[in-house]
Amino acid sequence: MQITSIIAIYALFWVMSAFLMLPVGIRTPDETGEQILSGQAESAPSNFRPGRLILRATLLSILLFGLFYLNYQQGWITVRDIDIAARLHPQG
């Protein structure tokens, strides 16, 4: 696998991980007891910490990409293993 492919695939894993981790640990002003400001949505987070989000997303993406790369190298799960159409209509 080329380094550009590795970087692109890791970036995809990172973005997916960031979206997965986005709601983790978020509290609304109603849950924290803070007062809602004028014009603020009731569902707006009051304790959003982008640094923690970046750290969590990075750790999760390293783990997931590591599993992906090991599978790529070792061939644990291949396209043939998940090809449902070939199982339903065998050709031989």
MIROGU-444869 format. One record per residue: x, y, z of N, C-alpha, C, O, CB in turn; residue in three letters. Coordinates in nm, 2 decimals, padded with zeros to 4 digits, always signed. Glycine has a CB too. Example, Ala and Ser with C-alpha at 12.3 -4.5 7.8 and 13.67 -1.06 7.14 Angstrom:
BEGIN
{{+01.32,-00.57,+00.78},{+01.23,-00.45,+00.78},{+01.32,-00.33,+00.78},{+01.42,-00.33,+00.85},{+01.13,-00.45,+00.90},'Ala'}
{{+01.28,-00.22,+00.71},{+01.37,-00.11,+00.71},{+01.29,+00.00,+00.79},{+01.34,+00.11,+00.80},{+01.41,-00.06,+00.57},'Ser'}
% end
This chain:
BEGIN
{{+00.09,-00.12,+00.00},{+00.00,+00.00,+00.00},{+00.09,+00.12,+00.00},{+00.19,+00.13,+00.08},{-00.10,+00.00,+00.12},'Met'}
{{+00.06,+00.22,-00.08},{+00.14,+00.34,-00.09},{+00.11,+00.44,+00.02},{+00.00,+00.43,+00.08},{+00.11,+00.41,-00.23},'Gln'}
{{+00.20,+00.52,+00.05},{+00.19,+00.62,+00.16},{+00.07,+00.71,+00.14},{+00.01,+00.75,+00.24},{+00.32,+00.69,+00.18},'Ile'}
{{+00.05,+00.75,+00.02},{-00.07,+00.84,-00.01},{-00.20,+00.77,+00.02},{-00.29,+00.83,+00.07},{-00.06,+00.89,-00.15},'Thr'}
{{-00.21,+00.64,-00.01},{-00.33,+00.56,+00.02},{-00.34,+00.55,+00.17},{-00.46,+00.56,+00.23},{-00.32,+00.42,-00.04},'Ser'}
{{-00.23,+00.53,+00.24},{-00.24,+00.52,+00.39},{-00.29,+00.65,+00.45},{-00.38,+00.64,+00.54},{-00.10,+00.48,+00.45},'Ile'}
{{-00.24,+00.76,+00.41},{-00.28,+00.89,+00.46},{-00.43,+00.92,+00.43},{-00.50,+00.96,+00.52},{-00.19,+01.00,+00.40},'Ile'}
{{-00.47,+00.89,+00.31},{-00.61,+00.91,+00.27},{-00.71,+00.82,+00.35},{-00.81,+00.87,+00.40},{-00.63,+00.89,+00.12},'Ala'}
{{-00.67,+00.70,+00.37},{-00.76,+00.61,+00.44},{-00.76,+00.64,+00.59},{-00.87,+00.64,+00.65},{-00.71,+00.46,+00.42},'Ile'}
{{-00.64,+00.68,+00.64},{-00.64,+00.72,+00.78},{-00.73,+00.85,+00.80},{-00.80,+00.86,+00.90},{-00.50,+00.75,+00.83},'Tyr'}
{{-00.72,+00.94,+00.71},{-00.80,+01.06,+00.72},{-00.95,+01.03,+00.72},{-01.03,+01.09,+00.80},{-00.77,+01.16,+00.60},'Ala'}
{{-00.99,+00.93,+00.64},{-01.13,+00.89,+00.65},{-01.17,+00.83,+00.78},{-01.27,+00.86,+00.84},{-01.16,+00.79,+00.53},'Leu'}
{{-01.08,+00.74,+00.83},{-01.10,+00.69,+00.97},{-01.11,+00.80,+01.07},{-01.19,+00.79,+01.16},{-00.99,+00.59,+01.00},'Phe'}
{{-01.03,+00.90,+01.06},{-01.03,+01.00,+01.16},{-01.16,+01.08,+01.16},{-01.21,+01.11,+01.26},{-00.91,+01.10,+01.14},'Trp'}
{{-01.20,+01.12,+01.04},{-01.33,+01.19,+01.03},{-01.45,+01.11,+01.08},{-01.53,+01.17,+01.15},{-01.35,+01.24,+00.88},'Val'}
{{-01.45,+00.98,+01.05},{-01.56,+00.90,+01.10},{-01.55,+00.89,+01.25},{-01.65,+00.89,+01.32},{-01.55,+00.76,+01.04},'Met'}
{{-01.43,+00.88,+01.30},{-01.41,+00.87,+01.45},{-01.45,+01.00,+01.52},{-01.52,+01.00,+01.62},{-01.27,+00.84,+01.48},'Ser'}
{{-01.42,+01.11,+01.45},{-01.46,+01.24,+01.51},{-01.61,+01.25,+01.52},{-01.67,+01.30,+01.62},{-01.40,+01.36,+01.43},'Ala'}
{{-01.68,+01.21,+01.41},{-01.83,+01.22,+01.42},{-01.89,+01.12,+01.52},{-01.99,+01.15,+01.58},{-01.89,+01.19,+01.28},'Phe'}
{{-01.82,+01.01,+01.54},{-01.87,+00.91,+01.64},{-01.85,+00.96,+01.78},{-01.93,+00.94,+01.87},{-01.79,+00.78,+01.62},'Leu'}
{{-01.74,+01.03,+01.80},{-01.71,+01.08,+01.94},{-01.77,+01.22,+01.97},{-01.77,+01.26,+02.08},{-01.56,+01.09,+01.95},'Met'}
{{-01.83,+01.28,+01.87},{-01.88,+01.42,+01.89},{-01.99,+01.43,+02.00},{-01.98,+01.52,+02.08},{-01.95,+01.46,+01.76},'Leu'}
{{-02.08,+01.33,+02.02},{-02.18,+01.35,+02.13},{-02.13,+01.30,+02.26},{-02.21,+01.31,+02.36},{-02.30,+01.28,+02.09},'Pro'}
{{-02.02,+01.23,+02.27},{-01.97,+01.17,+02.39},{-01.93,+01.28,+02.50},{-01.85,+01.36,+02.47},{-01.85,+01.08,+02.37},'Val'}
{{-02.00,+01.27,+02.61},{-01.97,+01.37,+02.72},{-02.03,+01.51,+02.71},{-02.00,+01.59,+02.79},{-01.82,+01.38,+02.73},'Gly'}
{{-02.11,+01.53,+02.61},{-02.17,+01.66,+02.59},{-02.29,+01.68,+02.68},{-02.37,+01.59,+02.69},{-02.21,+01.69,+02.44},'Ile'}
{{-02.30,+01.79,+02.75},{-02.41,+01.82,+02.84},{-02.48,+01.96,+02.79},{-02.41,+02.05,+02.75},{-02.37,+01.83,+02.99},'Arg'}
{{-02.61,+01.96,+02.81},{-02.68,+02.09,+02.77},{-02.68,+02.18,+02.89},{-02.66,+02.13,+03.01},{-02.82,+02.05,+02.72},'Thr'}
{{-02.72,+02.30,+02.87},{-02.73,+02.39,+02.99},{-02.83,+02.35,+03.09},{-02.81,+02.37,+03.21},{-02.77,+02.53,+02.94},'Pro'}
{{-02.93,+02.28,+03.05},{-03.04,+02.22,+03.14},{-02.97,+02.12,+03.23},{-03.01,+02.11,+03.35},{-03.15,+02.16,+03.06},'Asp'}
{{-02.88,+02.04,+03.18},{-02.82,+01.93,+03.26},{-02.71,+01.99,+03.35},{-02.69,+01.93,+03.46},{-02.76,+01.83,+03.16},'Glu'}
{{-02.65,+02.09,+03.31},{-02.54,+02.15,+03.39},{-02.59,+02.26,+03.49},{-02.52,+02.30,+03.58},{-02.43,+02.21,+03.30},'Thr'}
{{-02.71,+02.30,+03.47},{-02.77,+02.41,+03.55},{-02.73,+02.55,+03.51},{-02.76,+02.64,+03.59},{-02.73,+02.38,+03.69},'Gly'}
{{-02.67,+02.56,+03.40},{-02.63,+02.70,+03.35},{-02.76,+02.77,+03.29},{-02.85,+02.70,+03.25},{-02.52,+02.69,+03.25},'Glu'}
{{-02.75,+02.90,+03.29},{-02.85,+02.98,+03.23},{-02.84,+02.99,+03.08},{-02.73,+03.00,+03.03},{-02.85,+03.12,+03.30},'Gln'}
{{-02.95,+02.98,+03.01},{-02.95,+02.99,+02.86},{-02.94,+03.13,+02.82},{-03.02,+03.21,+02.87},{-03.07,+02.91,+02.80},'Ile'}
{{-02.85,+03.17,+02.74},{-02.84,+03.30,+02.69},{-02.94,+03.34,+02.58},{-03.00,+03.24,+02.52},{-02.70,+03.33,+02.63},'Leu'}
{{-02.97,+03.46,+02.56},{-03.07,+03.50,+02.46},{-03.02,+03.46,+02.32},{-02.91,+03.49,+02.28},{-03.09,+03.66,+02.47},'Ser'}
{{-03.11,+03.39,+02.25},{-03.08,+03.34,+02.12},{-03.01,+03.21,+02.12},{-02.98,+03.15,+02.01},{-02.99,+03.44,+02.05},'Gly'}
{{-02.98,+03.15,+02.23},{-02.91,+03.02,+02.24},{-03.01,+02.91,+02.23},{-03.12,+02.92,+02.30},{-02.83,+03.01,+02.37},'Gln'}
{{-02.98,+02.81,+02.15},{-03.07,+02.69,+02.15},{-03.06,+02.61,+02.28},{-02.96,+02.61,+02.34},{-03.04,+02.60,+02.02},'Ala'}
{{-03.18,+02.55,+02.32},{-03.18,+02.48,+02.44},{-03.09,+02.35,+02.43},{-03.04,+02.30,+02.53},{-03.32,+02.44,+02.48},'Glu'}
{{-03.07,+02.30,+02.31},{-02.99,+02.18,+02.29},{-02.84,+02.21,+02.27},{-02.76,+02.12,+02.25},{-03.04,+02.11,+02.17},'Ser'}
{{-02.80,+02.34,+02.27},{-02.66,+02.38,+02.25},{-02.58,+02.32,+02.36},{-02.61,+02.34,+02.48},{-02.64,+02.53,+02.23},'Ala'}
{{-02.46,+02.27,+02.33},{-02.38,+02.21,+02.44},{-02.31,+02.33,+02.52},{-02.28,+02.43,+02.47},{-02.26,+02.13,+02.38},'Pro'}
{{-02.30,+02.30,+02.65},{-02.24,+02.40,+02.74},{-02.10,+02.37,+02.78},{-02.03,+02.45,+02.84},{-02.33,+02.42,+02.87},'Ser'}
{{-02.06,+02.24,+02.75},{-01.92,+02.20,+02.79},{-01.85,+02.14,+02.67},{-01.78,+02.04,+02.69},{-01.93,+02.10,+02.90},'Asn'}
{{-01.86,+02.20,+02.55},{-01.79,+02.14,+02.43},{-01.64,+02.17,+02.45},{-01.60,+02.29,+02.47},{-01.84,+02.21,+02.30},'Phe'}
{{-01.56,+02.07,+02.43},{-01.41,+02.08,+02.44},{-01.35,+02.01,+02.32},{-01.34,+01.89,+02.31},{-01.36,+02.01,+02.57},'Arg'}
{{-01.32,+02.10,+02.22},{-01.26,+02.04,+02.10},{-01.13,+01.97,+02.11},{-01.10,+01.87,+02.04},{-01.24,+02.15,+02.00},'Pro'}
{{-01.05,+02.00,+02.21},{-00.93,+01.93,+02.23},{-00.95,+01.79,+02.27},{-00.88,+01.70,+02.22},{-00.85,+02.00,+02.34},'Gly'}
{{-01.05,+01.76,+02.36},{-01.08,+01.63,+02.40},{-01.14,+01.55,+02.28},{-01.11,+01.43,+02.26},{-01.18,+01.63,+02.52},'Arg'}
{{-01.22,+01.62,+02.20},{-01.28,+01.55,+02.08},{-01.16,+01.51,+01.99},{-01.17,+01.39,+01.94},{-01.37,+01.65,+02.01},'Leu'}
{{-01.07,+01.59,+01.96},{-00.96,+01.56,+01.88},{-00.88,+01.44,+01.93},{-00.84,+01.35,+01.86},{-00.86,+01.68,+01.86},'Ile'}
{{-00.85,+01.44,+02.06},{-00.77,+01.34,+02.13},{-00.85,+01.20,+02.11},{-00.79,+01.10,+02.07},{-00.75,+01.37,+02.27},'Leu'}
{{-00.97,+01.20,+02.15},{-01.05,+01.08,+02.14},{-01.07,+01.03,+02.00},{-01.05,+00.91,+01.98},{-01.19,+01.10,+02.20},'Arg'}
{{-01.09,+01.12,+01.91},{-01.10,+01.08,+01.77},{-00.97,+01.02,+01.71},{-00.97,+00.93,+01.64},{-01.14,+01.20,+01.68},'Ala'}
{{-00.86,+01.08,+01.76},{-00.73,+01.03,+01.71},{-00.70,+00.89,+01.77},{-00.65,+00.81,+01.70},{-00.62,+01.13,+01.76},'Thr'}
{{-00.73,+00.87,+01.90},{-00.70,+00.74,+01.96},{-00.79,+00.63,+01.89},{-00.74,+00.52,+01.86},{-00.73,+00.75,+02.11},'Leu'}
{{-00.92,+00.67,+01.87},{-01.01,+00.57,+01.81},{-00.97,+00.54,+01.66},{-00.97,+00.43,+01.62},{-01.15,+00.62,+01.81},'Leu'}
{{-00.93,+00.64,+01.59},{-00.89,+00.62,+01.45},{-00.76,+00.54,+01.44},{-00.74,+00.47,+01.34},{-00.88,+00.76,+01.38},'Ser'}
{{-00.67,+00.56,+01.53},{-00.55,+00.48,+01.53},{-00.58,+00.34,+01.55},{-00.53,+00.25,+01.48},{-00.45,+00.53,+01.64},'Ile'}
{{-00.67,+00.31,+01.65},{-00.71,+00.17,+01.67},{-00.78,+00.11,+01.55},{-00.74,+00.00,+01.51},{-00.80,+00.16,+01.79},'Leu'}
{{-00.88,+00.18,+01.50},{-00.95,+00.13,+01.38},{-00.86,+00.11,+01.26},{-00.87,+00.01,+01.19},{-01.07,+00.22,+01.35},'Leu'}
{{-00.78,+00.21,+01.23},{-00.69,+00.20,+01.12},{-00.59,+00.09,+01.13},{-00.56,+00.02,+01.04},{-00.62,+00.34,+01.09},'Phe'}
{{-00.54,+00.07,+01.26},{-00.45,-00.04,+01.28},{-00.51,-00.17,+01.25},{-00.45,-00.26,+01.19},{-00.41,-00.04,+01.43},'Gly'}
{{-00.64,-00.19,+01.29},{-00.71,-00.31,+01.26},{-00.73,-00.33,+01.11},{-00.72,-00.44,+01.05},{-00.85,-00.32,+01.33},'Leu'}
{{-00.76,-00.22,+01.04},{-00.78,-00.22,+00.90},{-00.65,-00.26,+00.83},{-00.65,-00.34,+00.74},{-00.83,-00.08,+00.85},'Phe'}
{{-00.54,-00.20,+00.87},{-00.41,-00.23,+00.81},{-00.37,-00.37,+00.83},{-00.31,-00.44,+00.74},{-00.31,-00.13,+00.85},'Tyr'}
{{-00.39,-00.42,+00.95},{-00.35,-00.56,+00.98},{-00.44,-00.65,+00.90},{-00.38,-00.76,+00.85},{-00.37,-00.59,+01.13},'Leu'}
{{-00.56,-00.62,+00.88},{-00.65,-00.71,+00.80},{-00.60,-00.70,+00.65},{-00.60,-00.80,+00.58},{-00.79,-00.66,+00.80},'Asn'}
{{-00.56,-00.58,+00.61},{-00.50,-00.57,+00.47},{-00.38,-00.66,+00.45},{-00.36,-00.72,+00.35},{-00.47,-00.42,+00.44},'Tyr'}
{{-00.29,-00.66,+00.55},{-00.17,-00.73,+00.54},{-00.19,-00.88,+00.56},{-00.13,-00.96,+00.49},{-00.07,-00.69,+00.65},'Gln'}
{{-00.27,-00.92,+00.66},{-00.29,-01.06,+00.69},{-00.40,-01.13,+00.61},{-00.40,-01.25,+00.59},{-00.33,-01.07,+00.83},'Gln'}
{{-00.50,-01.05,+00.56},{-00.61,-01.11,+00.48},{-00.71,-01.19,+00.56},{-00.76,-01.29,+00.51},{-00.55,-01.20,+00.37},'Gly'}
{{-00.74,-01.14,+00.68},{-00.84,-01.21,+00.76},{-00.97,-01.21,+00.70},{-01.04,-01.32,+00.69},{-00.84,-01.14,+00.90},'Trp'}
{{-01.02,-01.09,+00.65},{-01.15,-01.08,+00.59},{-01.13,-01.03,+00.45},{-01.07,-00.92,+00.43},{-01.25,-00.99,+00.67},'Ile'}
{{-01.17,-01.10,+00.35},{-01.15,-01.06,+00.21},{-01.28,-01.03,+00.15},{-01.39,-01.05,+00.21},{-01.08,-01.17,+00.13},'Thr'}
{{-01.28,-00.98,+00.02},{-01.40,-00.95,-00.05},{-01.48,-01.07,-00.07},{-01.61,-01.07,-00.06},{-01.37,-00.88,-00.19},'Val'}
{{-01.41,-01.18,-00.09},{-01.48,-01.31,-00.11},{-01.56,-01.35,+00.01},{-01.66,-01.42,+00.00},{-01.38,-01.42,-00.15},'Arg'}
{{-01.51,-01.31,+00.13},{-01.58,-01.35,+00.25},{-01.71,-01.27,+00.27},{-01.81,-01.32,+00.34},{-01.49,-01.32,+00.37},'Asp'}
{{-01.72,-01.15,+00.22},{-01.84,-01.07,+00.24},{-01.93,-01.06,+00.11},{-02.02,-00.98,+00.11},{-01.80,-00.93,+00.28},'Ile'}
{{-01.89,-01.13,+00.00},{-01.97,-01.13,-00.12},{-02.09,-01.21,-00.11},{-02.09,-01.33,-00.14},{-01.88,-01.17,-00.24},'Asp'}
{{-02.20,-01.15,-00.07},{-02.33,-01.22,-00.05},{-02.39,-01.27,-00.18},{-02.45,-01.38,-00.18},{-02.43,-01.13,+00.03},'Ile'}
{{-02.38,-01.20,-00.28},{-02.44,-01.24,-00.41},{-02.38,-01.37,-00.46},{-02.45,-01.45,-00.52},{-02.42,-01.12,-00.52},'Ala'}
{{-02.25,-01.39,-00.44},{-02.18,-01.51,-00.49},{-02.23,-01.63,-00.41},{-02.24,-01.74,-00.46},{-02.03,-01.50,-00.48},'Ala'}
{{-02.26,-01.61,-00.28},{-02.31,-01.72,-00.20},{-02.46,-01.76,-00.24},{-02.49,-01.87,-00.23},{-02.31,-01.68,-00.05},'Arg'}
{{-02.54,-01.66,-00.28},{-02.67,-01.69,-00.31},{-02.68,-01.75,-00.45},{-02.77,-01.84,-00.47},{-02.76,-01.56,-00.31},'Leu'}
{{-02.59,-01.72,-00.54},{-02.60,-01.78,-00.68},{-02.46,-01.83,-00.71},{-02.39,-01.77,-00.79},{-02.64,-01.67,-00.78},'His'}
{{-02.43,-01.95,-00.66},{-02.29,-02.01,-00.69},{-02.29,-02.05,-00.84},{-02.39,-02.09,-00.90},{-02.27,-02.13,-00.61},'Pro'}
{{-02.17,-02.03,-00.90},{-02.15,-02.06,-01.04},{-02.07,-02.18,-01.07},{-01.99,-02.18,-01.16},{-02.09,-01.94,-01.11},'Gln'}
{{-02.09,-02.28,-01.00},{-02.01,-02.40,-01.03},{-02.04,-02.50,-00.94},{-01.98,-02.61,-00.95},{-01.87,-02.36,-01.04},'Gly'}
% end
